[in-house]
Amino acid sequence: NFGQNPTFSGQVTAGTYTDSNGKGLFKYAPPSGFLALCEDNLPTPAIADPGEHFKTVLWRGDGNNGHSITGVGFQPDLVWLKERTNTSSHQWHDSVRGAGRLLMSNATGSSNVESYSATYLYSLDSDGFTLGTSGGVNASTDNYVAWCWKAGGAAVSNTDGSLTTQVSVNQDAGFSIGTFTGDVANTHTIGHGLGKVPAMVIVKERTGNSGWAIYHKARGNTKVSYLNFTDGEYTETGDTSSWNATDPTSSVFSVGKNGATNDNTLVFYAWAEIEGYNKFGSYKGNGNADGPFVYCGFKPAWIMIKQTNDSNNWHIADSSRKSVNPVNMVLRANLSNAESANNTGFNIDFLSNGFKLRSTNDELNENNSTYIFAAFAESPFQTANAK
């Protein structure tokens, strides 16, 4: 009996005991600290509606200048968009660098620097954003997706670290965007403004073609992965390492004498973990179609997965492009490829409290391989409906 069956299916006379919250009905008094198994006894989520801070939007291009995309539900500070129909680069736009200033997470070489054009995304609006005529964002009849995060609007100065940063911060949702100028000759601390320890940090040099360096809490301060490369993670030590071999704190993260994280002008995106809203962790593959289940504490809206011990892609799945299981509309952060629709080799089930791998593909579930992931919620477990 979990509070729902005080007669034990008619075997005894019902009792009248409830738990300490007044929930359930028991034959005998529940021990102190034990609660009936019911939705009302689940913890109240810190963020009741994740869609107020993260949202995926879909649209079809019309080729016209000033195409307005609405339905985000807030003014986004980071818009990561991708054409689905044809080959086209991933575009990152944010409110700190300014609309129209583009970085591409699949780029390498000379194209892996910031550029500007009003034909891209040229304004961030109260309920979305406005597009120009570039085929990468608005080709007639082509399909697109954008993943949108809310930070804190206009940037402010932060002097918590040894270098002053300009940051836009949403502490409630654990997200900040910041810019700073490095010098590569010295180690530094960088103020992120979150008030919590970051679980994942992405740093990108804006004026140079260094890789998109990623710190992930599941791998620690001596590991770095690059969002625009398939390579497995790199191990670094000492003061020339990406993160200066130092754990981030609730006020700063550290960078070493490293060109990818501490040279010229840079931008960072930092996320802290908020229970019921986002999750950053790792899992080990089993190579089986009955793959591992990964607990998140919420029904996912968006997941990105990367194998750490071998070369493979950064796989992205979301519940907007595919709203029923298996979720298998394939896009990859490091590739400009068009979407691979309903690709059964990349099946993932999105569940009320996490996700389960249904793929034997090495990109997601090679036996004994380790994978890192980042996940954002569609709804917290307390209010989630299973698919």
Solvent accessible surface area in square Angstrom, and as a share of the most:
residue,aa,sasa,rsa
1,N,57,0.29
2,F,130,0.54
3,G,8,0.08
4,Q,124,0.55
5,N,41,0.21
6,P,19,0.12
7,T,40,0.23
8,F,82,0.34
9,S,89,0.58
10,G,61,0.59
11,Q,141,0.62
12,V,61,0.35
13,T,109,0.63
14,A,45,0.35
15,G,11,0.11
16,T,118,0.69
17,Y,111,0.42
18,T,60,0.35
19,D,8,0.04
20,S,95,0.61
21,N,83,0.42
22,G,50,0.48
23,K,68,0.29
24,G,32,0.31
25,L,69,0.34
26,F,23,0.10
27,K,50,0.21
28,Y,151,0.57
29,A,63,0.49
30,P,31,0.20
31,P,88,0.56
32,S,114,0.73
33,G,67,0.64
34,F,134,0.56
35,L,80,0.40
36,A,5,0.04
37,L,139,0.69
38,C,50,0.30
39,E,106,0.48
40,D,94,0.49
41,N,26,0.13
42,L,55,0.27
43,P,100,0.63
44,T,121,0.70
45,P,25,0.15
46,A,79,0.61
47,I,11,0.05
48,A,80,0.62
49,D,69,0.36
50,P,1,0.01
51,G,16,0.16
52,E,98,0.44
53,H,23,0.10
54,F,5,0.02
55,K,64,0.27
56,T,14,0.08
57,V,13,0.08
58,L,75,0.37
59,W,24,0.08
60,R,146,0.53
61,G,4,0.04
62,D,58,0.30
63,G,33,0.32
64,N,91,0.47
65,N,105,0.54
66,G,34,0.32
67,H,35,0.16
68,S,62,0.40
69,I,9,0.05
70,T,88,0.51
71,G,45,0.43
72,V,0,0.00
73,G,58,0.56
74,F,13,0.05
75,Q,93,0.41
76,P,0,0.00
77,D,5,0.03
78,L,0,0.00
79,V,0,0.00
80,W,4,0.01
81,L,0,0.00
82,K,0,0.00
83,E,7,0.03
84,R,35,0.13
85,T,64,0.37
86,N,73,0.37
87,T,95,0.55
88,S,20,0.13
89,S,28,0.18
90,H,0,0.00
91,Q,8,0.03
92,W,1,0.00
93,H,0,0.00
94,D,0,0.00
95,S,35,0.22
96,V,29,0.17
97,R,13,0.05
98,G,25,0.24
99,A,30,0.23
100,G,0,0.00
101,R,96,0.35
102,L,6,0.03
103,L,1,0.01
104,M,39,0.17
105,S,0,0.00
106,N,26,0.13
107,A,6,0.05
108,T,73,0.42
109,G,38,0.36
110,S,104,0.67
111,S,57,0.37
112,N,2,0.01
113,V,47,0.27
114,E,36,0.16
115,S,48,0.31
116,Y,128,0.49
117,S,29,0.18
118,A,54,0.42
119,T,60,0.35
120,Y,42,0.16
121,L,0,0.00
122,Y,79,0.30
123,S,34,0.22
124,L,27,0.13
125,D,44,0.23
126,S,90,0.58
127,D,53,0.27
128,G,0,0.00
129,F,0,0.00
130,T,18,0.11
131,L,0,0.00
132,G,0,0.00
133,T,65,0.38
134,S,23,0.15
135,G,38,0.36
136,G,11,0.11
137,V,0,0.00
138,N,0,0.00
139,A,30,0.23
140,S,66,0.43
141,T,89,0.52
142,D,15,0.08
143,N,50,0.26
144,Y,0,0.00
145,V,0,0.00
146,A,0,0.00
147,W,0,0.00
148,C,0,0.00
149,W,4,0.01
150,K,75,0.32
151,A,3,0.02
152,G,43,0.42
153,G,29,0.28
154,A,91,0.70
155,A,39,0.30
156,V,95,0.55
157,S,73,0.47
158,N,18,0.09
159,T,104,0.60
160,D,85,0.44
161,G,15,0.15
162,S,73,0.47
163,L,32,0.16
164,T,74,0.43
165,T,1,0.00
166,Q,71,0.32
167,V,3,0.02
168,S,2,0.01
169,V,37,0.21
170,N,14,0.07
171,Q,92,0.41
172,D,105,0.55
173,A,1,0.01
174,G,0,0.00
175,F,2,0.01
176,S,0,0.00
177,I,0,0.00
178,G,0,0.00
179,T,19,0.11
180,F,9,0.04
181,T,85,0.49
182,G,9,0.09
183,D,60,0.31
184,V,58,0.33
185,A,65,0.50
186,N,76,0.39
187,T,48,0.28
188,H,24,0.11
189,T,46,0.27
190,I,0,0.00
191,G,0,0.00
192,H,0,0.00
193,G,14,0.14
194,L,0,0.00
195,G,49,0.47
196,K,78,0.33
197,V,81,0.47
198,P,2,0.01
199,A,4,0.03
200,M,7,0.03
201,V,1,0.01
202,I,2,0.01
203,V,0,0.00
204,K,0,0.00
205,E,7,0.03
206,R,43,0.16
207,T,91,0.53
208,G,14,0.14
209,N,83,0.43
210,S,28,0.18
211,G,7,0.07
212,W,0,0.00
213,A,0,0.00
214,I,3,0.01
215,Y,15,0.06
216,H,7,0.03
217,K,91,0.39
218,A,35,0.27
219,R,77,0.28
220,G,21,0.20
221,N,28,0.14
222,T,44,0.26
223,K,49,0.21
224,V,1,0.00
225,S,7,0.05
226,Y,32,0.12
227,L,0,0.00
228,N,7,0.03
229,F,69,0.29
230,T,50,0.29
231,D,51,0.26
232,G,16,0.15
233,E,35,0.16
234,Y,97,0.37
235,T,88,0.51
236,E,36,0.16
237,T,98,0.57
238,G,43,0.41
239,D,65,0.34
240,T,80,0.47
241,S,1,0.01
242,S,0,0.00
243,W,6,0.02
244,N,36,0.19
245,A,40,0.31
246,T,58,0.34
247,D,84,0.44
248,P,12,0.08
249,T,63,0.37
250,S,52,0.34
251,S,44,0.28
252,V,19,0.11
253,F,5,0.02
254,S,7,0.05
255,V,0,0.00
256,G,0,0.00
257,K,77,0.33
258,N,24,0.12
259,G,30,0.29
260,A,10,0.08
261,T,0,0.00
262,N,0,0.00
263,D,40,0.21
264,N,67,0.35
265,T,47,0.27
266,L,0,0.00
267,V,0,0.00
268,F,0,0.00
269,Y,0,0.00
270,A,0,0.00
271,W,6,0.02
272,A,0,0.00
273,E,55,0.24
274,I,11,0.06
275,E,143,0.64
276,G,7,0.07
277,Y,2,0.01
278,N,2,0.01
279,K,62,0.26
280,F,0,0.00
281,G,11,0.11
282,S,52,0.33
283,Y,21,0.08
284,K,120,0.51
285,G,4,0.04
286,N,62,0.32
287,G,32,0.31
288,N,79,0.40
289,A,57,0.44
290,D,84,0.43
291,G,3,0.03
292,P,26,0.16
293,F,92,0.38
294,V,11,0.06
295,Y,123,0.47
296,C,7,0.04
297,G,11,0.11
298,F,0,0.00
299,K,19,0.08
300,P,0,0.00
301,A,14,0.11
302,W,4,0.01
303,I,1,0.00
304,M,6,0.03
305,I,1,0.00
306,K,3,0.01
307,Q,0,0.00
308,T,4,0.02
309,N,94,0.48
310,D,71,0.37
311,S,65,0.42
312,N,27,0.14
313,N,24,0.12
314,W,5,0.02
315,H,1,0.01
316,I,0,0.00
317,A,2,0.01
318,D,1,0.01
319,S,13,0.08
320,S,48,0.31
321,R,16,0.06
322,K,35,0.15
323,S,75,0.48
324,V,93,0.54
325,N,42,0.22
326,P,45,0.28
327,V,1,0.00
328,N,5,0.03
329,M,22,0.10
330,V,2,0.01
331,L,3,0.01
332,R,38,0.14
333,A,0,0.00
334,N,9,0.04
335,L,55,0.27
336,S,29,0.19
337,N,77,0.40
338,A,35,0.27
339,E,29,0.13
340,S,39,0.25
341,A,61,0.47
342,N,88,0.45
343,N,45,0.23
344,T,102,0.59
345,G,34,0.33
346,F,16,0.07
347,N,26,0.13
348,I,0,0.00
349,D,21,0.11
350,F,0,0.00
351,L,48,0.24
352,S,19,0.12
353,N,38,0.19
354,G,0,0.00
355,F,0,0.00
356,K,33,0.14
357,L,0,0.00
358,R,95,0.35
359,S,3,0.02
360,T,77,0.45
361,N,53,0.27
362,D,68,0.35
363,E,5,0.02
364,L,0,0.00
365,N,0,0.00
366,E,51,0.23
367,N,90,0.46
368,N,105,0.54
369,S,2,0.01
370,T,29,0.17
371,Y,0,0.00
372,I,5,0.02
373,F,6,0.02
374,A,1,0.01
375,A,0,0.00
376,F,2,0.01
377,A,2,0.02
378,E,71,0.32
379,S,21,0.13
380,P,3,0.02
381,F,77,0.32
382,Q,37,0.16
383,T,78,0.46
384,A,19,0.15
385,N,114,0.58
386,A,77,0.60
387,K,89,0.38
